[in-house]
Amino acid sequence: MIERLRRAFNAAWTPAQYESYKARLAEATGATIHFRVCETPVFLPAELRDAMLKGAFELFDRLLAPAALERSKAAVPPEFAVPGGDEGHPLFAVVDFAIASEAGRVVPRLIELQGFPSLFGFQLVQGRLCREMMTDEPLEFLLSGLDEASYLRIVGEAITGGVPVENVVLLDLEPEKQGTYPDFTATEKLFGVRSVCPTKVEKRGRELWYERDGRKTRILRIYNRMIVDELVDKGTELPFRLTDDLDVQWAGHPNWFFRWSKHALPELRHPLVPESRLLSELDGVPDDLERYVLKPLFSFSGSGVNVDPTPADLAAVPAAERSRTLLMRKVDYAPVIEAPDGARSRVEVRVMCVWRDGRPLPVTLLARLSQGKMMGVKFNRDKTWVGSTSCLSPRD
């Protein structure tokens, strides 16, 4: 999107450089990367970056209003309501913006938000390697004036909360099988926190324990990466219940996965937020249904999204699921990234924040490129100039 940088990058790009970049990324994270890594960074103009940051802060202000916080409690299913989580805000917050085209201008438009951690380990490594592709340019992938040392300190403090790293675990179901596993291995390399499957955890009264280097070690803090939908879909039985009153700290608390989510979108009034309605509150099928997308509230990575719903699709959603399903007006993504072969990719950018000193602190950006209808790294893998990458902006 910065034309001078795009032309220079495309002119110098070679397949051999791309293969070298992927190999260095896998080596730096310590894991095989099974999702598609994009060939290019996103060259993000400062004014567009700042429009997304400004929009994110304004959305957070609305979500933090007392009435909105109270309303968000209804998003937590009783069967997954973990005790605690009353601190008034999530520890981690992310906001996904489509780079859209409206009236001939490139603008951000909200797609998703979550009170849930993202790829804070992987993205530091990927951002560093993306910046190394442009050594002659003063470009930055971190935000809020951070350098790598301060990023590691701030994110590390959020994850560990001052607890010794051996007593902190990154918890997710079968970590080695997750697409996000390279982030888990990067998290261990950068912060010393290991990924653990909850089925391997032992419950002793209110305490949780795991095995580390051959000895039983108590868990005092959980860096929570579990998606409860996956637990339900797989029918996984855990040695403890999430609703148990456990003697552990949460980083961040699981309830915020639900409270700050697509559940909030119908009540958000902001120029960057597309019109959204829960199916349970829908009076009838919109005449322009082709301009809407159907989404489960709590899915991840595009799971269950229907980009071309029909009236029959809406009618088929069971009554019990209609309050957990969103009809959202489509966003016209702008094909702003030109590939060397002339194809053009669309972009989605995630603003990644950590709560610090009483406010959300943006720390870095994550980007996804696509040439199809879906934006996640699981889709259109047969294309080039698509997949996971970082954003580089002029240093200021």
Secondary structure, DSSP 8 states (H G I E B T S, - for coil): --HHHHHHHHHH--HHHHHHHHHHHHHHHTS---S-B-SS-EE--HHHHHHHHHHHHHHHHHHTSHHHHHHHGGGS-GGG--S---SSS-SEEEEEEEEEEETTEEEEEEEEEESS---HHHHHHHHHHHHHTTTTS-EE-B-TT--HHHHHHHHHHHHHTTS-GGGEEEE-SSGGGSTTHHHHHHHHHHH--EEE-GGG-EEETTEEEEEETTEEEEE-EEEE---HHHHHHHT---SS-TTS--S-EEES-THHHHHSSGGGGGG---TTS--EEEGGG--S--TTGGGEEEEETT--TTTT-BSS--HHHHHHS-GGGGGGEEEEE---B---EE-TTS-EEEEEEEEEEEEETTEEEEEEEEEEEESSS--STTS-TTSSS-EEEEEEEE--
